[in-house]
Amino acid sequence: QVQLVESGGGLVQAGGSLRLSCEISGSITNLEGIGWYRQIPQRSRELVARFSILGDPIFVDDVRGRFAIFKDNTKNSVDLQMDNLKPEDTAVYFCNSASGVLYAWGRGTRVTVSS
């Protein structure tokens, strides 16, 4: 059974940076199948960063150029580096499968960006 644990969130001023980590336990063979989602209050959870089938990073327009996604096979984790954060990035961030059946959601990690 796959378990996902997100960490690294916090309170940061606009323009600041955070690095989120998704630690994955259980049977998963392809870290590139993991993406990062976020849920902004009163909005649906959206996939903001993932890997293409070729392993290239893909981002939604709102975060492109500011976020980066990394996988670490030794730690079995997928990180989300977030730079030049904006107040509108305030959300709870989750990791999960970005291709195919979703795993059970973790608790997420809250990011709050103050203006």
VMD Tcl script that builds the backbone (N, CA, C; Angstrom):
set m [mol new atoms 345]
animate dup $m
set s [atomselect $m all]
$s set {name element resname resid chain x y z} {
  {N N GLN 1 A 0.852 -1.181 0.000}
  {CA C GLN 1 A 0.000 0.000 0.000}
  {C C GLN 1 A 0.896 1.241 0.000}
  {N N VAL 2 A 0.605 2.157 -0.900}
  {CA C VAL 2 A 1.405 3.368 -1.022}
  {C C VAL 2 A 0.925 4.403 -0.015}
  {N N GLN 3 A 1.890 5.012 0.678}
  {CA C GLN 3 A 1.580 6.110 1.582}
  {C C GLN 3 A 2.368 7.333 1.157}
  {N N LEU 4 A 1.720 8.473 1.228}
  {CA C LEU 4 A 2.311 9.737 0.797}
  {C C LEU 4 A 2.340 10.684 1.992}
  {N N VAL 5 A 3.502 11.249 2.257}
  {CA C VAL 5 A 3.635 12.186 3.370}
  {C C VAL 5 A 4.281 13.458 2.856}
  {N N GLU 6 A 3.545 14.537 2.928}
  {CA C GLU 6 A 4.030 15.829 2.462}
  {C C GLU 6 A 4.588 16.632 3.635}
  {N N SER 7 A 5.617 17.397 3.369}
  {CA C SER 7 A 6.206 18.248 4.403}
  {C C SER 7 A 6.874 19.449 3.760}
  {N N GLY 8 A 7.248 20.411 4.593}
  {CA C GLY 8 A 7.998 21.556 4.112}
  {C C GLY 8 A 7.224 22.846 3.997}
  {N N GLY 9 A 5.939 22.787 4.247}
  {CA C GLY 9 A 5.144 24.003 4.141}
  {C C GLY 9 A 5.433 24.964 5.284}
  {N N GLY 10 A 4.825 26.133 5.205}
  {CA C GLY 10 A 5.023 27.120 6.247}
  {C C GLY 10 A 4.535 28.478 5.818}
  {N N LEU 11 A 4.910 29.463 6.605}
  {CA C LEU 11 A 4.551 30.850 6.330}
  {C C LEU 11 A 5.762 31.564 5.747}
  {N N VAL 12 A 5.559 32.231 4.647}
  {CA C VAL 12 A 6.650 32.920 3.971}
  {C C VAL 12 A 6.123 34.230 3.392}
  {N N GLN 13 A 6.989 35.202 3.293}
  {CA C GLN 13 A 6.595 36.462 2.684}
  {C C GLN 13 A 6.606 36.343 1.163}
  {N N ALA 14 A 5.843 37.164 0.524}
  {CA C ALA 14 A 5.831 37.197 -0.939}
  {C C ALA 14 A 7.252 37.401 -1.453}
  {N N GLY 15 A 7.591 36.655 -2.475}
  {CA C GLY 15 A 8.938 36.703 -3.012}
  {C C GLY 15 A 9.865 35.654 -2.426}
  {N N GLY 16 A 9.428 35.026 -1.374}
  {CA C GLY 16 A 10.248 34.012 -0.715}
  {C C GLY 16 A 10.160 32.660 -1.390}
  {N N SER 17 A 10.832 31.693 -0.760}
  {CA C SER 17 A 10.912 30.344 -1.328}
  {C C SER 17 A 10.599 29.295 -0.269}
  {N N LEU 18 A 10.111 28.179 -0.746}
  {CA C LEU 18 A 9.917 26.998 0.083}
  {C C LEU 18 A 10.212 25.769 -0.764}
  {N N ARG 19 A 10.626 24.721 -0.102}
  {CA C ARG 19 A 10.816 23.448 -0.791}
  {C C ARG 19 A 9.969 22.401 -0.080}
  {N N LEU 20 A 9.034 21.862 -0.809}
  {CA C LEU 20 A 8.157 20.832 -0.279}
  {C C LEU 20 A 8.708 19.459 -0.632}
  {N N SER 21 A 8.461 18.525 0.250}
  {CA C SER 21 A 8.927 17.166 -0.001}
  {C C SER 21 A 7.775 16.179 0.109}
  {N N CYS 22 A 7.746 15.233 -0.790}
  {CA C CYS 22 A 6.752 14.160 -0.765}
  {C C CYS 22 A 7.509 12.862 -0.555}
  {N N GLU 23 A 7.367 12.296 0.625}
  {CA C GLU 23 A 8.007 11.019 0.907}
  {C C GLU 23 A 7.015 9.904 0.606}
  {N N ILE 24 A 7.497 8.941 -0.152}
  {CA C ILE 24 A 6.627 7.879 -0.649}
  {C C ILE 24 A 7.070 6.551 -0.077}
  {N N SER 25 A 6.161 5.858 0.554}
  {CA C SER 25 A 6.458 4.526 1.038}
  {C C SER 25 A 5.487 3.542 0.411}
  {N N GLY 26 A 5.942 2.322 0.286}
  {CA C GLY 26 A 5.109 1.320 -0.353}
  {C C GLY 26 A 5.618 1.003 -1.741}
  {N N SER 27 A 4.843 0.250 -2.460}
  {CA C SER 27 A 5.272 -0.256 -3.750}
  {C C SER 27 A 4.974 0.752 -4.852}
  {N N ILE 28 A 6.008 1.456 -5.282}
  {CA C ILE 28 A 5.874 2.377 -6.406}
  {C C ILE 28 A 7.147 2.269 -7.222}
  {N N THR 29 A 6.998 2.088 -8.492}
  {CA C THR 29 A 8.167 1.847 -9.341}
  {C C THR 29 A 8.592 3.061 -10.143}
  {N N ASN 30 A 7.719 4.026 -10.268}
  {CA C ASN 30 A 8.013 5.158 -11.127}
  {C C ASN 30 A 7.696 6.470 -10.418}
  {N N LEU 31 A 8.736 7.108 -9.886}
  {CA C LEU 31 A 8.530 8.385 -9.209}
  {C C LEU 31 A 8.037 9.459 -10.162}
  {N N GLU 32 A 8.318 9.290 -11.436}
  {CA C GLU 32 A 7.877 10.289 -12.401}
  {C C GLU 32 A 6.365 10.281 -12.593}
  {N N GLY 33 A 5.713 9.316 -11.995}
  {CA C GLY 33 A 4.257 9.300 -12.030}
  {C C GLY 33 A 3.626 10.131 -10.927}
  {N N ILE 34 A 4.471 10.698 -10.064}
  {CA C ILE 34 A 3.972 11.501 -8.948}
  {C C ILE 34 A 3.982 12.979 -9.319}
  {N N GLY 35 A 2.922 13.661 -8.985}
  {CA C GLY 35 A 2.846 15.095 -9.220}
  {C C GLY 35 A 2.430 15.827 -7.949}
  {N N TRP 36 A 2.462 17.132 -8.032}
  {CA C TRP 36 A 2.047 17.976 -6.905}
  {C C TRP 36 A 0.745 18.697 -7.244}
  {N N TYR 37 A -0.153 18.655 -6.283}
  {CA C TYR 37 A -1.441 19.320 -6.382}
  {C C TYR 37 A -1.515 20.409 -5.316}
  {N N ARG 38 A -2.458 21.315 -5.502}
  {CA C ARG 38 A -2.739 22.250 -4.436}
  {C C ARG 38 A -4.237 22.527 -4.381}
  {N N GLN 39 A -4.654 22.824 -3.167}
  {CA C GLN 39 A -6.065 23.155 -2.985}
  {C C GLN 39 A -6.166 24.511 -2.319}
  {N N ILE 40 A -6.679 25.441 -3.085}
  {CA C ILE 40 A -6.921 26.788 -2.591}
  {C C ILE 40 A -8.341 26.822 -2.050}
  {N N PRO 41 A -8.567 27.502 -0.936}
  {CA C PRO 41 A -9.917 27.535 -0.363}
  {C C PRO 41 A -10.978 27.874 -1.388}
  {N N GLN 42 A -12.043 27.113 -1.368}
  {CA C GLN 42 A -13.205 27.308 -2.238}
  {C C GLN 42 A -12.891 27.037 -3.708}
  {N N ARG 43 A -11.812 26.348 -3.961}
  {CA C ARG 43 A -11.499 25.926 -5.328}
  {C C ARG 43 A -11.178 24.451 -5.345}
  {N N SER 44 A -11.306 23.846 -6.507}
  {CA C SER 44 A -11.005 22.425 -6.638}
  {C C SER 44 A -9.505 22.191 -6.530}
  {N N ARG 45 A -9.156 21.007 -6.114}
  {CA C ARG 45 A -7.743 20.639 -6.062}
  {C C ARG 45 A -7.214 20.560 -7.496}
  {N N GLU 46 A -6.076 21.169 -7.736}
  {CA C GLU 46 A -5.528 21.188 -9.091}
  {C C GLU 46 A -4.100 20.654 -9.108}
  {N N LEU 47 A -3.794 20.003 -10.193}
  {CA C LEU 47 A -2.450 19.491 -10.416}
  {C C LEU 47 A -1.587 20.627 -10.950}
  {N N VAL 48 A -0.543 20.995 -10.232}
  {CA C VAL 48 A 0.252 22.148 -10.645}
  {C C VAL 48 A 1.616 21.758 -11.208}
  {N N ALA 49 A 2.108 20.591 -10.884}
  {CA C ALA 49 A 3.426 20.187 -11.367}
  {C C ALA 49 A 3.480 18.676 -11.510}
  {N N ARG 50 A 4.061 18.225 -12.593}
  {CA C ARG 50 A 4.193 16.787 -12.817}
  {C C ARG 50 A 5.299 16.564 -13.814}
  {N N PHE 51 A 5.528 15.297 -14.142}
  {CA C PHE 51 A 6.504 14.937 -15.158}
  {C C PHE 51 A 5.772 14.429 -16.393}
  {N N SER 52 A 6.324 14.739 -17.536}
  {CA C SER 52 A 5.776 14.182 -18.768}
  {C C SER 52 A 6.175 12.720 -18.878}
  {N N ILE 53 A 5.640 12.071 -19.886}
  {CA C ILE 53 A 5.975 10.664 -20.115}
  {C C ILE 53 A 7.459 10.487 -20.415}
  {N N LEU 54 A 8.085 11.557 -20.855}
  {CA C LEU 54 A 9.522 11.515 -21.140}
  {C C LEU 54 A 10.349 11.980 -19.952}
  {N N GLY 55 A 9.671 12.359 -18.863}
  {CA C GLY 55 A 10.393 12.785 -17.669}
  {C C GLY 55 A 10.638 14.274 -17.581}
  {N N ASP 56 A 10.110 15.032 -18.529}
  {CA C ASP 56 A 10.274 16.487 -18.486}
  {C C ASP 56 A 9.244 17.085 -17.543}
  {N N PRO 57 A 9.603 18.134 -16.815}
  {CA C PRO 57 A 8.647 18.757 -15.907}
  {C C PRO 57 A 7.585 19.548 -16.664}
  {N N ILE 58 A 6.382 19.496 -16.154}
  {CA C ILE 58 A 5.254 20.223 -16.727}
  {C C ILE 58 A 4.565 20.988 -15.610}
  {N N PHE 59 A 4.222 22.233 -15.874}
  {CA C PHE 59 A 3.608 23.091 -14.865}
  {C C PHE 59 A 2.391 23.795 -15.430}
  {N N VAL 60 A 1.488 24.149 -14.542}
  {CA C VAL 60 A 0.395 24.999 -14.979}
  {C C VAL 60 A 0.936 26.408 -15.160}
  {N N ASP 61 A 0.205 27.211 -15.924}
  {CA C ASP 61 A 0.689 28.553 -16.265}
  {C C ASP 61 A 0.988 29.389 -15.023}
  {N N ASP 62 A 0.164 29.253 -13.993}
  {CA C ASP 62 A 0.297 30.096 -12.806}
  {C C ASP 62 A 1.644 29.946 -12.104}
  {N N VAL 63 A 2.279 28.803 -12.252}
  {CA C VAL 63 A 3.514 28.562 -11.490}
  {C C VAL 63 A 4.732 28.361 -12.387}
  {N N ARG 64 A 4.513 28.282 -13.677}
  {CA C ARG 64 A 5.636 28.047 -14.592}
  {C C ARG 64 A 6.671 29.154 -14.462}
  {N N GLY 65 A 7.924 28.756 -14.380}
  {CA C GLY 65 A 9.000 29.722 -14.223}
  {C C GLY 65 A 9.333 30.022 -12.775}
  {N N ARG 66 A 8.468 29.608 -11.863}
  {CA C ARG 66 A 8.712 29.863 -10.434}
  {C C ARG 66 A 8.861 28.561 -9.648}
  {N N PHE 67 A 8.245 27.507 -10.102}
  {CA C PHE 67 A 8.292 26.215 -9.415}
  {C C PHE 67 A 9.158 25.246 -10.207}
  {N N ALA 68 A 9.745 24.309 -9.483}
  {CA C ALA 68 A 10.496 23.221 -10.114}
  {C C ALA 68 A 10.157 21.930 -9.372}
  {N N ILE 69 A 10.211 20.833 -10.105}
  {CA C ILE 69 A 9.891 19.533 -9.502}
  {C C ILE 69 A 11.079 18.603 -9.683}
  {N N PHE 70 A 11.416 17.893 -8.626}
  {CA C PHE 70 A 12.579 17.010 -8.634}
  {C C PHE 70 A 12.195 15.646 -8.063}
  {N N LYS 71 A 12.812 14.625 -8.559}
  {CA C LYS 71 A 12.638 13.307 -7.963}
  {C C LYS 71 A 13.966 12.805 -7.434}
  {N N ASP 72 A 13.889 12.110 -6.332}
  {CA C ASP 72 A 15.096 11.572 -5.710}
  {C C ASP 72 A 14.883 10.078 -5.487}
  {N N ASN 73 A 15.487 9.286 -6.343}
  {CA C ASN 73 A 15.289 7.836 -6.263}
  {C C ASN 73 A 15.884 7.251 -4.991}
  {N N THR 74 A 16.935 7.887 -4.463}
  {CA C THR 74 A 17.574 7.331 -3.261}
  {C C THR 74 A 16.696 7.536 -2.031}
  {N N LYS 75 A 15.963 8.637 -2.020}
  {CA C LYS 75 A 15.076 8.931 -0.889}
  {C C LYS 75 A 13.628 8.537 -1.158}
  {N N ASN 76 A 13.371 8.086 -2.376}
  {CA C ASN 76 A 12.004 7.774 -2.777}
  {C C ASN 76 A 11.082 8.958 -2.515}
  {N N SER 77 A 11.489 10.100 -3.018}
  {CA C SER 77 A 10.715 11.306 -2.769}
  {C C SER 77 A 10.631 12.154 -4.029}
  {N N VAL 78 A 9.652 13.017 -4.045}
  {CA C VAL 78 A 9.486 13.999 -5.114}
  {C C VAL 78 A 9.331 15.363 -4.444}
  {N N ASP 79 A 10.210 16.280 -4.770}
  {CA C ASP 79 A 10.213 17.602 -4.154}
  {C C ASP 79 A 9.634 18.646 -5.086}
  {N N LEU 80 A 9.086 19.692 -4.472}
  {CA C LEU 80 A 8.595 20.833 -5.232}
  {C C LEU 80 A 9.300 22.075 -4.699}
  {N N GLN 81 A 10.155 22.646 -5.508}
  {CA C GLN 81 A 10.840 23.889 -5.150}
  {C C GLN 81 A 9.993 25.039 -5.634}
  {N N MET 82 A 9.664 25.935 -4.715}
  {CA C MET 82 A 8.789 27.054 -5.047}
  {C C MET 82 A 9.535 28.351 -4.766}
  {N N ASP 83 A 9.759 29.121 -5.786}
  {CA C ASP 83 A 10.463 30.399 -5.671}
  {C C ASP 83 A 9.530 31.543 -6.053}
  {N N ASN 84 A 9.922 32.747 -5.635}
  {CA C ASN 84 A 9.138 33.939 -5.956}
  {C C ASN 84 A 7.656 33.702 -5.644}
  {N N LEU 85 A 7.413 33.241 -4.445}
  {CA C LEU 85 A 6.045 32.909 -4.058}
  {C C LEU 85 A 5.162 34.143 -4.021}
  {N N LYS 86 A 3.899 33.935 -4.349}
  {CA C LYS 86 A 2.909 34.997 -4.373}
  {C C LYS 86 A 1.785 34.660 -3.395}
  {N N PRO 87 A 1.083 35.660 -2.910}
  {CA C PRO 87 A -0.041 35.370 -2.003}
  {C C PRO 87 A -1.042 34.381 -2.597}
  {N N GLU 88 A -1.220 34.414 -3.902}
  {CA C GLU 88 A -2.174 33.492 -4.529}
  {C C GLU 88 A -1.682 32.051 -4.565}
  {N N ASP 89 A -0.442 31.819 -4.145}
  {CA C ASP 89 A 0.054 30.443 -4.011}
  {C C ASP 89 A -0.360 29.827 -2.681}
  {N N THR 90 A -0.971 30.632 -1.832}
  {CA C THR 90 A -1.429 30.120 -0.539}
  {C C THR 90 A -2.416 28.988 -0.759}
  {N N ALA 91 A -2.108 27.838 -0.182}
  {CA C ALA 91 A -2.922 26.643 -0.412}
  {C C ALA 91 A -2.377 25.504 0.454}
  {N N VAL 92 A -3.108 24.421 0.461}
  {CA C VAL 92 A -2.577 23.166 0.993}
  {C C VAL 92 A -2.069 22.359 -0.193}
  {N N TYR 93 A -0.847 21.913 -0.095}
  {CA C TYR 93 A -0.207 21.201 -1.193}
  {C C TYR 93 A -0.145 19.707 -0.890}
  {N N PHE 94 A -0.467 18.935 -1.900}
  {CA C PHE 94 A -0.505 17.482 -1.798}
  {C C PHE 94 A 0.297 16.870 -2.949}
  {N N CYS 95 A 0.789 15.684 -2.729}
  {CA C CYS 95 A 1.362 14.909 -3.826}
  {C C CYS 95 A 0.491 13.678 -4.048}
  {N N ASN 96 A 0.496 13.191 -5.254}
  {CA C ASN 96 A -0.256 11.994 -5.585}
  {C C ASN 96 A 0.081 11.602 -7.014}
  {N N SER 97 A -0.479 10.516 -7.432}
  {CA C SER 97 A -0.266 10.082 -8.799}
  {C C SER 97 A -0.788 11.142 -9.762}
  {N N ALA 98 A -0.023 11.408 -10.789}
  {CA C ALA 98 A -0.449 12.355 -11.812}
  {C C ALA 98 A -0.861 11.625 -13.082}
  {N N SER 99 A -0.784 10.320 -13.044}
  {CA C SER 99 A -1.152 9.534 -14.227}
  {C C SER 99 A -1.763 8.230 -13.770}
  {N N GLY 100 A -3.049 8.104 -13.947}
  {CA C GLY 100 A -3.693 6.866 -13.557}
  {C C GLY 100 A -4.432 6.994 -12.236}
  {N N VAL 101 A -4.569 5.878 -11.592}
  {CA C VAL 101 A -5.362 5.817 -10.374}
  {C C VAL 101 A -4.665 6.543 -9.235}
  {N N LEU 102 A -5.425 7.344 -8.507}
  {CA C LEU 102 A -4.882 8.068 -7.370}
  {C C LEU 102 A -4.672 7.134 -6.186}
  {N N TYR 103 A -3.644 7.432 -5.425}
  {CA C TYR 103 A -3.434 6.762 -4.149}
  {C C TYR 103 A -4.255 7.481 -3.079}
  {N N ALA 104 A -4.265 6.927 -1.879}
  {CA C ALA 104 A -4.921 7.619 -0.779}
  {C C ALA 104 A -4.199 8.943 -0.535}
  {N N TRP 105 A -4.962 9.987 -0.355}
  {CA C TRP 105 A -4.364 11.305 -0.158}
  {C C TRP 105 A -3.683 11.383 1.199}
  {N N GLY 106 A -2.542 12.072 1.217}
  {CA C GLY 106 A -1.906 12.379 2.477}
  {C C GLY 106 A -2.588 13.573 3.116}
  {N N ARG 107 A -1.995 14.053 4.180}
  {CA C ARG 107 A -2.588 15.182 4.896}
  {C C ARG 107 A -2.249 16.508 4.244}
  {N N GLY 108 A -1.280 16.507 3.374}
  {CA C GLY 108 A -0.886 17.741 2.725}
  {C C GLY 108 A -0.001 18.587 3.624}
  {N N THR 109 A 0.513 19.649 3.040}
  {CA C THR 109 A 1.324 20.598 3.807}
  {C C THR 109 A 0.869 22.001 3.430}
  {N N ARG 110 A 0.629 22.813 4.437}
  {CA C ARG 110 A 0.032 24.129 4.202}
  {C C ARG 110 A 1.110 25.159 3.903}
  {N N VAL 111 A 0.861 25.919 2.858}
  {CA C VAL 111 A 1.735 27.028 2.470}
  {C C VAL 111 A 0.932 28.308 2.565}
  {N N THR 112 A 1.475 29.254 3.300}
  {CA C THR 112 A 0.829 30.554 3.428}
  {C C THR 112 A 1.825 31.628 3.027}
  {N N VAL 113 A 1.433 32.427 2.056}
  {CA C VAL 113 A 2.301 33.478 1.551}
  {C C VAL 113 A 1.682 34.818 1.922}
  {N N SER 114 A 2.397 35.582 2.699}
  {CA C SER 114 A 1.886 36.883 3.121}
  {C C SER 114 A 2.359 37.972 2.165}
  {N N SER 115 A 1.530 38.975 2.021}
  {CA C SER 115 A 1.874 40.060 1.087}
  {C C SER 115 A 2.688 41.143 1.784}
}
mol reanalyze $m
mol bondsrecalc $m
mol representation Tube
mol addrep $m
